[in-house]
Amino acid sequence: MRTLDTLQFDNTYARLPEAFHQAVFPTPYSDSCVVAFSPEAASLIDLAPTEASRPEFARQLTLSLPMPGSWPIAQAYAGHQFGSFVPELGDGRAILLGEAVGAQPHVWNRYRNLSARRWDLHLKGAGRTRFSRGFDGRAVLRSCIREYLASEAMEALGIPTSRAMAVLGSRDPVFRETPEPGAMLLRLAPSHLRFGSFEYFYHSRRLEELHQLADYAIGTHFPTLDRGESPYAGLLREVTLRTAELIAHWQAYGFTHGVMNTDNFSLLGFTLDYGPFGFIEAFNPGHVSNHSDHAGVYAFANQPQVGFFNLQCLVRALSPLLTREEAEEALAGYEPALGQCYLGLMADRLGLLHRRPEDEELIGDLLPRLEGVDYTLFFRELASLSTAGQAAPDPLFLSGIAPAPDAISPWLLRYQARLRAEASDDATRRAHMNRVNPRFILRNHHAQQAIELAMQGDYSGVASLHEVLRRPFDEQPGREAYSRPAPAGTPAPVISCSS
């Protein structure tokens, strides 16, 4: 395995013209320590886990000490934020250190023929850049811990995501509503190209750079596109399908992103930029995870249509490279792809191994009955339902997680009848359901407890929670508390874009 000194670095994006980025070094804190480290994420770049225990580790990641071959830049992009266009955003507090070459393949792209073996090393909270817009370029400890835990939890759930390798803490204060400990997060991703990267050049009418960016994206990240058609039409179609599949995963597992701006949407179709996110606990389709989203623009139920809006923004940015027919054809594939992926995921969660036409109605009729039910535990406990005999299912097995178990009884009768039509026994079905329905998700109150300990210099809570979230489908005896909802009356943490 490699050390930071022996990583093979490149930075293909830095070789693009200056209009695409700014060359800039991180601004270190006066002190840094390792708050959290993910050996699983580090293995993607073949980095030895012992590196995190070296005294120089934090200083090298912030480039206070040289990291051979690193070529740090801040990327330029624009974006639609809550529907309004902002012509210049860019990396205002994050710096792309470089690309680790010869690393592990992007296994979450298993449903695509993508063989790239490069991972961006992206340092969040790294200080001011020319895109900082008057802000301090810093991140606070709580937000870095939340992104670290979320991205590693999403990976374990099988949801396409950027990864988080390390959180670096500092005693230096960062001023938000109140002074908070500063931190940096080292993020790994195959690319940090965003929808807003293309909007940046389109809306400023720099069409030569737009063309160059599209060619870079295809050559670097989509080299297997069919060369018999317009490569730009192929790019848009591929991005559309990946975006649809990503949001289908979010909806199936109850994840709310919170800030679905086009500058936070990955061109490669993975979850990027964790801010005021949240997993739904008591099911509510109108759930809003972002305290600042007063109008519920990015509410859980709105995510599919926001994804389509973002794709429309991307189509507009790519319009000089496409015909209208090519754009319309690509966009027309979004809703069917999302629906097909979502229904497949939900059928798996319900243990329906042999699909039938009526399954779509069964799935659609379930969600309105789950209002107030713990979304994650419902599916986990549903596996215990028996199809033996002819007795009606007893809804009391849901009494601990459903406020009104009787409300779901009619649906359970239909579901039980549907399961009897499956050519599998209860044990086989239960084993399958427990492989796709997690016992553990990242719950806000557990994250908050780990953060509060970390603010006092105790990082054991972060490590323990990370260890649980790495194996969300296992029972993990002795760790049952991590699966439980917050006690009644526990105030919900206020999570906003302030980080």
C-alpha positions in Angstrom: 0.0 0.0 0.0 1.0 3.6 -0.5 1.8 6.6 1.7 1.0 10.2 1.0 4.6 10.6 -0.2 4.2 7.7 -2.7 0.7 8.4 -4.1 0.8 8.9 -7.8 -0.8 12.3 -8.5 -2.2 13.9 -11.6 -4.7 16.7 -12.2 -6.3 16.6 -15.6 -8.7 19.4 -14.8 -5.8 21.7 -13.9 -4.5 21.3 -17.4 -7.5 23.1 -18.8 -7.2 26.8 -19.4 -7.3 29.3 -16.5 -11.0 30.1 -17.1 -11.8 26.8 -15.6 -10.1 27.2 -12.3 -7.8 29.1 -10.0 -4.5 27.8 -8.8 -4.6 28.1 -5.0 -3.1 26.4 -2.0 -5.0 25.6 1.2 -4.7 27.9 4.1 -3.8 25.7 7.1 -5.2 26.2 10.6 -2.6 26.9 13.3 -3.1 23.4 14.4 -4.7 20.2 13.0 -5.5 16.8 14.3 -7.2 13.7 12.9 -10.8 13.6 14.2 -12.0 10.7 12.0 -10.4 8.4 9.4 -12.1 5.9 7.1 -9.7 3.0 6.2 -12.4 1.8 3.7 -12.3 5.1 1.8 -8.5 5.2 2.0 -8.3 1.8 0.4 -9.8 3.4 -2.8 -6.6 5.2 -3.3 -4.5 2.3 -1.9 -3.5 4.4 1.1 -2.2 2.5 4.1 -4.5 3.0 7.1 -1.4 3.5 9.3 -0.9 6.9 7.5 -3.5 8.5 9.7 -1.4 7.9 12.8 1.6 9.7 11.5 2.2 13.1 13.1 2.7 14.6 9.6 -0.6 13.3 8.1 -2.8 16.3 8.8 -0.1 18.7 7.8 0.5 16.9 4.5 -3.2 16.8 3.6 -3.4 20.6 4.1 -0.2 20.9 2.1 1.6 22.6 5.0 4.1 19.9 4.2 4.6 19.0 0.5 2.6 16.1 -1.0 4.6 15.2 -4.1 2.7 15.8 -7.4 -0.2 17.7 -5.9 -1.6 20.4 -8.1 -4.2 22.3 -6.1 -7.0 24.3 -7.8 -10.4 25.8 -7.0 -12.9 25.0 -9.8 -15.2 27.5 -11.4 -18.9 26.9 -11.8 -22.3 28.6 -11.6 -25.7 27.3 -10.5 -29.4 27.5 -9.9 -30.0 27.9 -6.2 -33.6 27.4 -5.2 -34.6 28.1 -8.8 -32.6 31.4 -9.2 -29.5 31.5 -11.3 -26.2 32.7 -9.8 -23.6 33.3 -12.5 -20.5 32.6 -10.5 -20.2 30.3 -7.5 -17.1 28.0 -7.7 -15.1 26.4 -4.9 -15.4 29.1 -2.3 -14.0 26.9 0.5 -12.8 23.7 -1.2 -9.6 22.9 -3.1 -9.0 20.0 -5.4 -5.6 18.7 -4.4 -5.2 16.4 -7.3 -6.2 13.0 -8.7 -4.9 9.8 -7.2 -4.0 7.6 -10.2 -4.0 3.8 -10.3 -6.5 3.6 -7.5 -9.5 1.2 -7.0 -12.3 1.4 -9.7 -15.5 3.2 -9.0 -17.5 0.2 -7.9 -20.7 2.1 -7.4 -20.8 2.5 -11.1 -21.3 -1.2 -11.4 -24.4 -0.5 -13.5 -22.3 1.4 -16.1 -19.3 0.4 -18.2 -16.9 2.9 -16.5 -13.4 1.7 -15.9 -11.8 4.9 -14.6 -9.3 4.4 -11.7 -8.8 7.9 -10.6 -10.1 9.6 -7.5 -10.2 13.4 -6.8 -8.8 14.4 -3.4 -10.9 17.4 -2.5 -10.3 19.4 0.7 -13.4 21.1 2.1 -12.8 24.1 4.5 -9.4 24.7 3.0 -9.6 28.5 3.1 -10.4 31.4 0.8 -10.3 31.3 -3.0 -11.3 33.8 -5.6 -14.8 32.2 -5.4 -15.3 32.8 -1.7 -17.5 35.9 -2.3 -16.4 37.6 0.9 -16.8 34.5 3.1 -14.0 32.9 5.2 -13.5 29.7 3.2 -13.8 27.6 6.3 -16.0 24.7 7.5 -17.0 23.9 11.0 -16.4 20.6 12.8 -20.1 19.7 13.1 -20.7 19.9 9.3 -17.5 18.0 8.5 -18.5 15.2 10.9 -22.0 15.0 9.4 -20.7 14.7 5.8 -18.1 12.1 6.9 -20.8 10.0 8.5 -23.4 10.5 5.8 -21.2 9.7 2.8 -19.8 6.5 4.4 -23.4 5.5 5.5 -24.7 6.0 2.0 -21.9 3.9 0.5 -22.8 1.1 2.9 -26.4 1.3 1.8 -25.4 1.0 -1.9 -26.4 4.6 -2.8 -24.0 6.3 -5.2 -22.0 8.9 -3.3 -18.7 10.8 -2.8 -16.6 9.3 -0.1 -15.1 10.9 3.0 -11.6 9.8 4.0 -10.7 12.0 6.9 -11.9 14.9 9.1 -9.2 17.2 10.4 -10.1 19.3 13.4 -8.6 22.4 14.9 -8.8 24.6 18.0 -9.1 27.7 15.7 -12.5 29.2 15.9 -14.8 29.7 12.9 -17.5 32.2 13.3 -21.0 31.3 12.2 -24.1 32.2 14.4 -21.6 31.5 17.3 -17.9 30.6 17.3 -17.4 27.0 16.5 -14.3 24.7 16.1 -13.0 24.8 12.6 -12.3 21.6 10.6 -11.5 20.3 7.1 -12.9 17.3 5.3 -11.0 15.3 2.8 -13.5 14.0 0.2 -12.9 11.5 -2.5 -14.8 11.4 -5.8 -14.2 10.3 -9.3 -14.9 13.9 -10.5 -16.2 17.1 -9.1 -17.8 18.2 -12.4 -21.3 19.6 -11.7 -24.3 20.7 -13.8 -23.2 24.2 -12.8 -19.8 23.7 -14.4 -21.5 23.8 -17.8 -23.9 26.6 -16.8 -20.9 28.8 -15.9 -19.7 28.9 -19.5 -23.1 28.9 -21.3 -24.5 31.8 -19.4 -21.4 33.9 -19.9 -21.5 33.0 -23.6 -18.0 31.4 -23.6 -19.0 28.7 -26.0 -15.5 27.6 -26.9 -14.9 26.8 -23.3 -18.3 25.1 -23.1 -17.3 22.9 -26.0 -13.9 22.2 -24.4 -15.6 21.2 -21.1 -18.0 18.8 -22.8 -15.1 17.2 -24.7 -13.1 16.9 -21.5 -16.1 15.2 -19.7 -16.6 12.7 -22.4 -13.0 11.8 -22.9 -12.2 11.6 -19.2 -15.4 10.2 -17.7 -17.6 8.7 -20.5 -15.1 7.2 -22.9 -17.4 4.3 -23.8 -20.2 6.4 -25.3 -21.4 5.2 -28.6 -19.3 7.0 -31.2 -22.0 6.4 -33.9 -24.2 9.2 -32.5 -23.6 12.7 -31.4 -21.3 12.4 -28.4 -23.0 15.3 -26.7 -26.4 13.7 -27.1 -24.9 10.5 -25.6 -23.5 12.5 -22.7 -26.8 14.0 -21.9 -28.6 10.7 -22.1 -26.2 9.0 -19.8 -26.3 11.9 -17.3 -30.1 11.8 -17.4 -30.2 8.1 -16.6 -27.7 8.3 -13.8 -29.5 11.2 -12.2 -32.8 9.3 -12.4 -31.3 6.3 -10.8 -29.7 8.3 -8.1 -32.9 10.0 -7.1 -34.8 6.7 -7.2 -32.3 5.5 -4.6 -32.9 8.6 -2.5 -36.7 8.1 -2.6 -36.5 4.4 -1.9 -34.4 4.8 1.2 -35.9 8.0 2.5 -32.9 10.4 2.0 -33.5 14.1 1.7 -30.6 16.0 0.2 -31.7 19.5 1.4 -29.8 21.7 -1.1 -30.5 20.3 -4.6 -28.9 23.3 -6.4 -27.4 22.6 -9.8 -24.0 23.4 -8.4 -24.5 20.5 -6.0 -25.5 18.0 -8.8 -22.7 15.6 -10.0 -22.4 15.0 -13.7 -21.5 11.4 -12.9 -24.7 10.8 -10.9 -23.6 10.4 -7.3 -24.6 12.2 -4.1 -22.4 15.3 -3.7 -22.2 18.1 -1.2 -23.8 16.9 2.0 -25.2 19.9 3.9 -28.5 20.0 5.6 -29.4 16.5 4.6 -31.5 14.0 6.5 -33.0 10.5 6.4 -36.7 10.5 7.0 -37.6 8.9 10.4 -41.3 9.4 11.0 -42.6 9.2 7.4 -43.8 12.5 5.9 -43.6 13.1 2.2 -43.4 16.8 2.9 -40.3 16.4 5.0 -37.8 19.2 4.7 -34.3 18.6 6.1 -33.0 22.2 5.5 -34.1 24.6 8.2 -33.5 27.4 5.7 -35.9 26.0 3.1 -39.0 27.7 4.4 -41.1 27.1 1.3 -40.2 23.4 1.1 -38.7 23.7 -2.4 -36.4 20.7 -1.8 -38.9 18.6 0.3 -38.6 14.9 0.0 -41.6 14.5 -2.3 -40.3 17.2 -4.6 -36.9 15.6 -5.2 -37.8 13.8 -8.5 -39.2 17.0 -10.1 -36.3 19.0 -8.8 -34.0 16.5 -10.5 -35.9 17.0 -13.8 -35.6 20.8 -13.4 -31.9 20.5 -12.9 -31.6 18.4 -16.0 -33.5 21.1 -17.9 -30.9 23.6 -16.7 -28.2 21.3 -18.0 -29.9 20.9 -21.3 -30.1 24.7 -21.7 -26.4 24.9 -20.9 -25.6 22.2 -23.5 -28.0 23.6 -26.1 -25.3 25.0 -28.4 -24.0 21.4 -28.8 -27.4 19.6 -29.3 -30.3 19.6 -31.6 -33.7 20.1 -30.0 -34.7 16.6 -30.9 -31.6 15.2 -29.1 -32.4 17.2 -26.0 -36.1 16.2 -25.9 -35.2 12.5 -26.4 -32.8 12.5 -23.6 -35.1 14.3 -21.1 -38.0 12.0 -22.1 -36.0 9.1 -20.6 -35.9 10.6 -17.1 -39.3 9.7 -15.7 -39.4 6.1 -17.0 -35.9 5.4 -15.8 -36.6 6.9 -12.3 -39.9 5.0 -12.1 -38.4 1.7 -13.2 -35.5 1.9 -10.8 -37.6 3.1 -7.9 -40.2 0.3 -8.4 -37.4 -2.3 -8.6 -35.8 -1.0 -5.4 -39.2 -0.9 -3.5 -40.1 -4.4 -4.8 -36.8 -5.7 -3.4 -37.5 -3.9 -0.1 -40.9 -5.7 0.1 -39.4 -9.1 -0.8 -41.2 -9.4 -4.1 -38.6 -11.4 -6.0 -40.8 -12.2 -9.0 -42.4 -9.0 -10.3 -46.0 -8.7 -11.3 -48.0 -5.9 -12.9 -50.0 -5.3 -9.8 -46.9 -4.6 -7.7 -46.8 -1.0 -8.8 -50.3 -0.4 -7.3 -49.3 -2.3 -4.1 -46.2 -0.1 -3.7 -48.1 3.1 -4.4 -50.8 2.3 -1.9 -48.3 1.7 0.9 -46.7 5.2 1.3 -49.9 7.1 2.2 -50.5 4.6 5.0 -47.0 5.2 6.5 -47.6 8.7 7.7 -45.8 9.0 11.1 -44.4 5.5 10.8 -40.6 5.1 11.3 -39.7 4.5 7.6 -36.6 2.5 8.1 -37.8 0.2 10.9 -41.1 -0.5 9.1 -39.3 -2.2 6.3 -37.0 -4.0 8.6 -39.8 -5.4 10.8 -42.0 -6.2 7.7 -39.6 -9.1 7.0 -40.9 -10.8 10.1 -44.4 -11.1 8.7 -45.4 -14.7 8.3 -47.4 -16.1 5.3 -48.0 -19.5 7.0 -51.6 -20.5 7.5 -54.6 -18.4 6.5 -54.8 -16.0 9.5 -54.8 -12.3 8.8 -51.6 -10.6 9.7 -51.4 -9.1 13.1 -50.5 -5.4 12.9 -49.3 -5.5 16.5 -45.9 -6.5 15.2 -45.6 -2.9 14.1 -46.9 -1.4 17.4 -43.5 0.0 18.4 -43.0 1.9 15.2 -46.5 2.7 13.9 -48.7 5.3 15.7 -51.8 3.6 14.4 -51.1 0.0 13.4 -54.7 -0.7 12.5 -54.5 1.8 9.7 -52.2 -0.4 7.8 -54.2 -3.7 8.3 -56.0 -3.6 4.9 -52.7 -3.1 3.1 -51.1 -5.9 5.1 -53.8 -8.3 4.0 -53.1 -7.6 0.3 -49.4 -7.8 0.9 -49.7 -11.1 2.6 -51.7 -12.5 -0.3 -49.1 -11.2 -2.7 -46.3 -12.9 -0.8 -48.2 -16.2 -0.9 -48.0 -16.0 -4.7 -44.2 -15.9 -4.5 -42.3 -19.1 -5.2 -40.2 -18.7 -2.1 -40.5 -19.6 1.6 -40.6 -17.1 4.5 -37.0 -17.8 5.5 -35.7 -17.1 2.0 -37.7 -13.9 1.7 -36.7 -12.7 5.2 -33.0 -13.2 4.4 -33.4 -11.3 1.1 -35.3 -8.4 2.8 -32.7 -8.1 5.6 -30.0 -7.7 2.9 -31.7 -4.6 1.5 -33.6 -3.1 4.4 -31.2 -1.6 6.9 -31.5 -1.9 10.7 -29.3 1.2 11.0 -29.4 4.6 9.3 -27.7 7.9 10.3 -30.3 9.4 12.6 -29.9 13.1 13.5 -29.9 12.6 17.3 -27.1 10.0 17.1 -25.1 12.3 14.8 -25.7 15.2 17.2 -24.5 13.2 20.2 -21.3 12.3 18.4 -20.8 15.9 17.4 -21.3 17.2 20.9 -18.6 14.7 22.2 -16.2 15.7 19.5 -16.7 19.4 20.4 -15.3 18.5 23.8 -12.3 16.7 22.2 -13.7 13.2 22.5 -13.9 11.5 19.1 -15.0 8.1 20.2 -18.6 8.8 19.4 -17.8 9.5 15.8 -15.7 6.3 15.5 -18.5 4.2 17.2 -21.2 5.6 15.0 -19.1 5.2 11.9 -18.5 1.5 12.8 -22.2 0.9 13.1 -23.1 2.6 9.8 -20.5 0.5 8.0 -22.8 -2.5 8.5 -26.3 -1.2 8.2 -27.9 -4.5 7.4 -26.4 -6.5 10.2 -28.2 -6.9 13.6 -25.0 -5.9 15.6 -26.0 -7.2 19.0 -25.2 -4.7 21.8 -25.7 -1.7 19.4 -29.5 -1.8 19.3 -29.7 1.8 20.6 -28.3 3.1 17.3 -31.3 1.8 15.5 -33.9 3.5 17.7 -35.7 6.8 16.9 -35.1 9.8 19.2 -37.0 9.6 22.4 -40.4 11.4 22.4 -40.0 15.1 23.1 -36.4 15.2 21.9 -36.0 18.6 20.0 -35.0 18.2 16.4 -31.6 19.7 15.6 -31.7 22.8 13.5 -29.8 22.0 10.3 -29.3 24.7 7.8 -26.8 25.8 5.1 -24.7 27.5 7.7 -21.6 25.3 8.0 
